[in-house]
């Protein structure tokens, strides 16, 4: 891929808006202060949570590794900010709806809000792709190697494509990095590469990433054609004249869509680092973060009821038989190998009973002693993952009532193990929001000038942004990661094609090449890094 993408001879000259106005001295001072405040806030939050849980530092190395891992995780979100969010501001900048320096600050703020108000479903959807044995031993050397490898690989590829001005997908990159670690881990343990990844979940996510650009292209094109048919306003379909802003109502629409895409991007993409940060915290300070100690008082009573319903459902399908001596090992083997054996259901039933005994015995998750926290969390995580997989086993044929009982029990388990502290959301929100304000120019120029052969019109910008906002928002509600980059850049291409403006094929080729290469390159990078780091740690 070329470092710069040459415009074709027949391309209509595009008048570039002023992209050189920075944040100013006061803005840069505030930017630096915000970064320092975020780092101090993260350090204080970890210290306060650890102290509240009775954790005292006996060795500095784990906390040094924790701080480095958190820096890398937040660094990924920072790079994600200026790499992906540039797509959200390109349309308002190139239609003169907002000056560039205002647009990036505006977008950064709504990215920040999007992260804060996100559900967390996407975060744990990403984490579930990782090998279960690494998730259960995330505090081990292999766990640190996993986290460092996948985050460094994702950052390297993101920075490489940003430097070349190519809008590639951070979602694509992170998922490829996770798959690479899973494949490498399986191969290092003498298994086939396919054994290291939850391919069902990977396929589900893959479909979302595959279909999102096709959806963006098609729906944006259709929306643009519908606007041409229904809204007979010539100004809407003309390129901006000089630095003149668009009519008020058009400008309001474009700012609204930019705001929506920025918020949706924060809500979806901001979660991708959250799950990994939680793994880092669980691995280094399990006493404080392995279990959600903030669940309501009624949790234990409800948990016992849900556990009994789950045990009854399992007993009806062989769970009442003799359980193996090591129930945890049998359940772990089922999740890792994806093979249902005669001992699987009895083992899971025994694990459910063990967890219920522990939870009811302590009376509250807040009272679980430090020594038992990590094992209890692992048992709950295993039971949740096993139920998710077991519910899809056609040979067991759970009734609707049984399936509902198992699902409710799984939700009780997840509320104890899959949570995100407020400070993690705030830290990621700052990283993503601040990243939006830096380094955006390369990608903005590509989206605004190098996809179509004519200047982006108001209607084209609004169509592409509306589709991106809707698609990303829907994916967030479904707990699926999608690429803001893919959806928006393909949406711009769709409107150019619908308007018969022509496409710059050199850019389209580079976009397609990045789309095709992102997964294999990130898989290779992270897998190689993981193999290397396991020898170092």
N, C-alpha and C positions, 0 to 999 in steps of 0.2 A: 504494500500500500504506500502510496506516495506521501511525503510529508506535507505537501500542499496539493490541493486538488484544482487542477487548471480548469478554468471555465472555457467552454467551447466557443468557437468563433461566432456561432449564430446566436449566442446568448444575448439577450437584451441587457444593456448596461443597467446595473442596479445601484441606485444612489444609497450609499451606506449612511445610516444615522451616526451620530456622535457616540462612539463606543469607548472613548478615551478618558471620559470624566471618571475619576476615581471617587473614593469615599472622602477624600480631603484629609488634612492633618488631624482634625478633630475626630473624624470618622475612624481613621486608622488607630488613633489613640484609644477610642472606645472599643474597637475591634480587639486590640491587644489586651485591654483590661478584661473584656468578656472571656477571652481564652484563659487568662490567668485565674479569673474568678471561677470558671468551670472546673479547672484542674484542682483548685483548692477545695471546691465544694465536693468533688468526687472523693478526694483524700479524706476530708472530714467525715463524709457520709459513711465510708467504709470503716473508719476508726470508730465512729459512734455506734454503728450496728454491731461491730465486733465486741466493743466494750459492753454493750447492753446484753449481749449473749454470753458474756463471761469469758471471751477469748482474750488471752494475753500473749503477746509476741514472745516466743521462746527462741526463734531463729528469724533472721532478717531475709534469708533467701526467698522463702515463699512469698513474702510481701513485696520484695523487689520484682519477682516474676509477675505477681498480681498487677503491680503498677505498670510494668512494661506491656503486659497483655491488654490492660484497659486502655493504655495510650494507643496501641495498635488498633484496637476495636473502634475507638472513637475516631482514630485517623481514617479508618475505612469509611465511616459515616461522613467525615469532613470531605473526603475526596468524592464520595457519592453526591454530596451537595453541589459542588461546582461542576461535576461531570454530568449529572442527570438533570438537575434543575434548570440548567441553561436552556433546556428544551421548553420549559414553561414560560420563560421570559422572552424568547426569540420573537414571538408573534406581536407582543405589545411594543417591543422595541422597534421592529421593522415596519410597524404601522403607525409609528409616532404617537401611540396612545400614552406612553410613559417614557420619560428619559431613561436611558440605560442605568444610570447610577441609582435612580429612585426605584426602578423596576426590580433590581436584584435585592435591594433592602426589603421592599414590599414582599417579594416572593420568599425571601429568607424568613420573614416574620410568620408567614402563613405555613411554611414548612414546619417551623417551630411549633405552632399550634396543632398542626396535623399529628405530629409525633405525640404531643402531650395527651391528645384526645383519642389515640389509637386503642384498639381493643386488645392487642397482643396475640391474636389468633395466628397471624402470619409469622410472628416470631417463632412460635413453637412448631409451626408447619415446617419451617426451615430446619430446625434442630432435629426433627424426627427423621431426617434423611441420614443422619450420622449413625455409624455402627453402635449398637446398643452397648457393647462391651466398653467402648470408649466413653460413652455418656456415663456409664456406671462408675468408671474409674477416671473421671476427668481431672482429678487432683494428682494423678500419677504423672510420671515423666512422659508417657505416651499421650496423656491428655493435654499436657502443655504443648507437646510437639504438634498435635492435631490443631489446636487453636492458632498457634503461631503460623503453621504452614498454610492453612486455608485463608487466613486474613492477609498475610504477606502476598500470597499469590494473587488474591483479588485486587489488592492495592496496586501491585506492579502492572497488571493488565489494564486496569482502569487508567493509570497514569500514562501508559504507553499509547492507548487509543486517544486520550485527551490531548497528548502532545501532537498527535497526527491530525487533530481536529475531527475525529471520527466519532459520531454519537453511537457508542456501543452500550450494552446493557449491564448495569451493576448487578442486577438480579441474576442474569445469565451467568455472570462471572462468579458470583458467590456460590451459586448452586453447582457450577462446574468444579469449583475448588472443594466443596464438600464431597462431591462424588469422587474426586481424585484422592482425597484422604481415605475415604471408605474403601476404594479399590486397592490402594497401596497397603492399607492395614490388613486386608484379607490376604493379599499375596505374601506379605511378610510372615503371616501365620500359616502358610502352606495351603490356603484355600484358593478357589478360583476368584478372579476379580469381581464376578457378579454376586458373590456372597457378601460383599461388604457394604451394600447399599439397599435401602428399602425401595426397590424398583417400582413398586405400586405407587408410592408417594412421588417418586421421581417422575414417573410417567404422567401422573396427574398434573404436576408442576410443569413438566415439559409441554404438555398440551396447552396450558395457559400461556406459556412463553411463545409457543409456535403460532397459536391462533391470534394472539393480541395484535401483532403487526398486520396480519391479513384483515382482521376486524377493523383496525384503525384506517387502513387504506380504503376498504370498501365502504364503510359507513360514513367516513368523512366525505368521500366522493359523492355518495347518494345525498347526504345532507346539503352539500354545496349545490347540487343540481336542484334539490327541492327549494332551496333559498332563491335560486335564480328564477324558478317558476312562480313562486308565491310572493316574493318581495321585489317589486319593480322599481328599485332605486339604483340608478346607474352608478352613483358614488360608491356604493357598496362593493362594486366589482372592478373598481379602478385602483391603480397603485397610488399611494400617497404622493402628494405634490410637494417636493422639497421637505421642509421640516414642519409643514402645516399639520396639526393634529386632525383626526377624523371628526365628523359630526358628533355631537354630545352623546346621542343614544348608541351609536356604534362604538364609541370610545368606552362607554359604560359596559357594554356587552363584552368587549375585549378584555377589559380590566377584570370583570367578573370571571371570565373563563380562565384567565391567568391565575387569579386567586384560587379558583376551584382546583386547577391542576396542581398548584403548589401545595394546597392543603391535602389533596389526595395523595400526592407524592410523599409528603411527610408521613401521612397515616400508613401508607403501604411500605415504602422503602425504609422509613425510619425504624421499622420493627425488625429489619433483617439483622441488624447488629445487636438488638436487645437480647435475643435468645442466646447468642454467643457470649455476650457479657454475663448473662446469668450462669452459663456453664463455667465461665472463668471464676465467678464468685463462689459457686457451689464447690468448685475444685479446691479453692484456696482457703475459704472461710465457711466450711459446711455448717458449722454450728449456727451461724447467723443467717445463712441463705438456703440451706437445703430444704427447709420446710417453711411454709407460710405461717408464721406465728401470729399473724394478725387476723386469722379467720374468726368469725363471730362465735360467741359462747355456745350457741345451739349446734355448732358444727358436729361435735362428738355424738350427740344424741341422734342426729340425722344420719351420720355416717354409719352407726351401728345398724340402723334400719335398712339402709341401702346395702350394707354388707350381707345382711341376712337374705335379702331378696336375690343378690348375686349368687350366694351359696346355694340357694334353692334351685336357681336356674341351672347352675353347673351340676348339681347333684342329679338332676333329671336327665343329664346327658353323660353320665359316667363319672361325675365328680365325686360320687359317694364311695367309690372304690378305694383300694389301698393306695395311699400316696407314696411316692418314692421318698427315700430317706432325705435326700437333698432337693426339696421342692424348688428352691431358687435356681439351682443348676438346671433342672429340667425345663423350667419356664424360660430361662435365658437361652437354652439350646433351641427351644421352639421358635422364639423370636428371631434368633440369628439364622437358623437353618430353614425356617418357614415350612417345617414338616410336622404334621400332626401325628403324634404317636399315642399308643394306649395310655401312657402315663401323663400326657399333657394336661388333660382336664382334671384328673385327681390332684396333680401338682399345683395347678392354679387354684383349685378349691382350698387346698391346704395353705397356700400363700395368702389367700383372701382371709382365711381364718386367723392366721398369724398377725396380719396387719390389724384386723379388728381387735384382737386381744391387746396389741400394743397401744392402739389409739384409746380404747376404752380404759385400759389400765392406767395410763398417764392422766386421763381426764381432760387434757387440753394439749394442743400442739405446742403451746408456749411452755409447757412443763416437761417436754421431752428432754432428757439429759443430753449433754454434749456428746457423750460416748455412743449414744444410740441413734443420734440424729441422721448420720449418713446412711447407715444400714436401713433405717426405717424409710428414708426417702427412696433408696434404691428398690426396696420391696414394693413401695407404692407405685413407682415408675414402671417397674416390670409388670405388675398386675394391670396397670392401665394399658400398656402396649400390647400385652397378651390378649386382653379383652377386645381391643380394637381389631386385632387380627383374627381372633376366634369367632367374632361376630360375623365374619365373612366366609367362614367355613360352611359350605353348602351341605356337607355330610352330617353336620350336627343339627341343622334345621330347627333353630330356636323359634319358639312361638313369638307372636307380637308382644305378649306380656313379658316373656323372658328377655327378649331383646331390649325392651324398654327398661327393665330392671337393671340389666347389665350396663346400658348406656348411662343411666342415672348414677350408678355406682362409679363408673369411670369418671363422670363429671365431678364427683366428690373427691376422687383421688387427684384429679387434675387441679382442683382448686387449692390443694395442699402443696403441690409440687411445681405447678406451672403459674408462676406469678412474677410480676415485675415491680420492684419497689419504685416509688415516685421519683427518687433521686436518679435512678437509671434512665427513666423517661426524660427527665430534665436535662441530664448530661448529653444524651443522644440528640435531643431537640436542639440544644446549643450547637453541637458539632455539625449537624446537618444544616441548620439555619445559617451559621457562620460560614460554612463551606460554600453556601449558595452565593455569598457576596464576593468570593475570590475565584479567579481563574475561569470565569464563565465565557469569556470572549471567544475562544477558539470554537466552541460548540455552537454558540449563538450565530457566528458568521456562517458556519456550515448549514445550519437549519434555515437561516434567513436568506442566504444568497446562493447556495450551491446545490439545492435539491431541484428547484424549477429553473426554467430559463427566463422567467420574467419575475418582476418584483412581486412579493407577497401582497395580495389585496386584503381588504378588511374582511370580506366574506370568507376567504380562504383561511385566514388566521382564526376567525371565530369558529368555523366548522371543525378544523383540526383540534382546537382546544376543547370544544364542547364534547367531542368524541373521546378525547383523552381523559377528561374529567370524569365522564360517565363510566368508562371502562375500568379505570383504576379504582374508582369508588366502589363499583360492583365487586371487583376482585377482592378488595379489602374486606367487604362484608362476608365473602365466601371463604376468607382465610387463605387466598391464593396470591402468591407473588407474581406481579406482572411488571413489564418494563415500561417506564414512562418514556424512555428514549425510543423504543420500538413503536409504541402506539402513536406518539406525537409526530415523529419524523415520517412514519408511513402515512399518517393522516395528512401532513403537508403534501407528500407525494401524490396522495389520492386526489386532493383538490386541484393540484396542478394538472393531473391527467384528465380530470373531469372538465376542466376549463380549456383543455387542449393547449395549455401553455408550453408543454414540452418539459421533459425531464433531462437533467444533466447526468448522462449515463455513467460518467466517471465517478461521480459521487454515489450513485445508486449501486455501482459495482463494489465500491469500497464499503458501503453500508452492508451489503449482502455478504461480502467477504468477512467483515467483522462479526456478523451474525453467525456465519458458519464456523468461523475459527474460534470464537470465544469459548465454547464448551471444551473442545479438545485441548486448546492451549492451557486453559485454566486447570483442567484435569491433570495434564502433564506437569504443569508447574507445581501445583499443590502436592501431587503424589510424590514428585521428586524431592520437594522440600521436606515432606513428612518423613520419607525414608532417611534423608540426611539428618534431620533433627532428632530422630529416634536414636541415632548413633551418638549424638552429642549430649543429650540429656541423660 
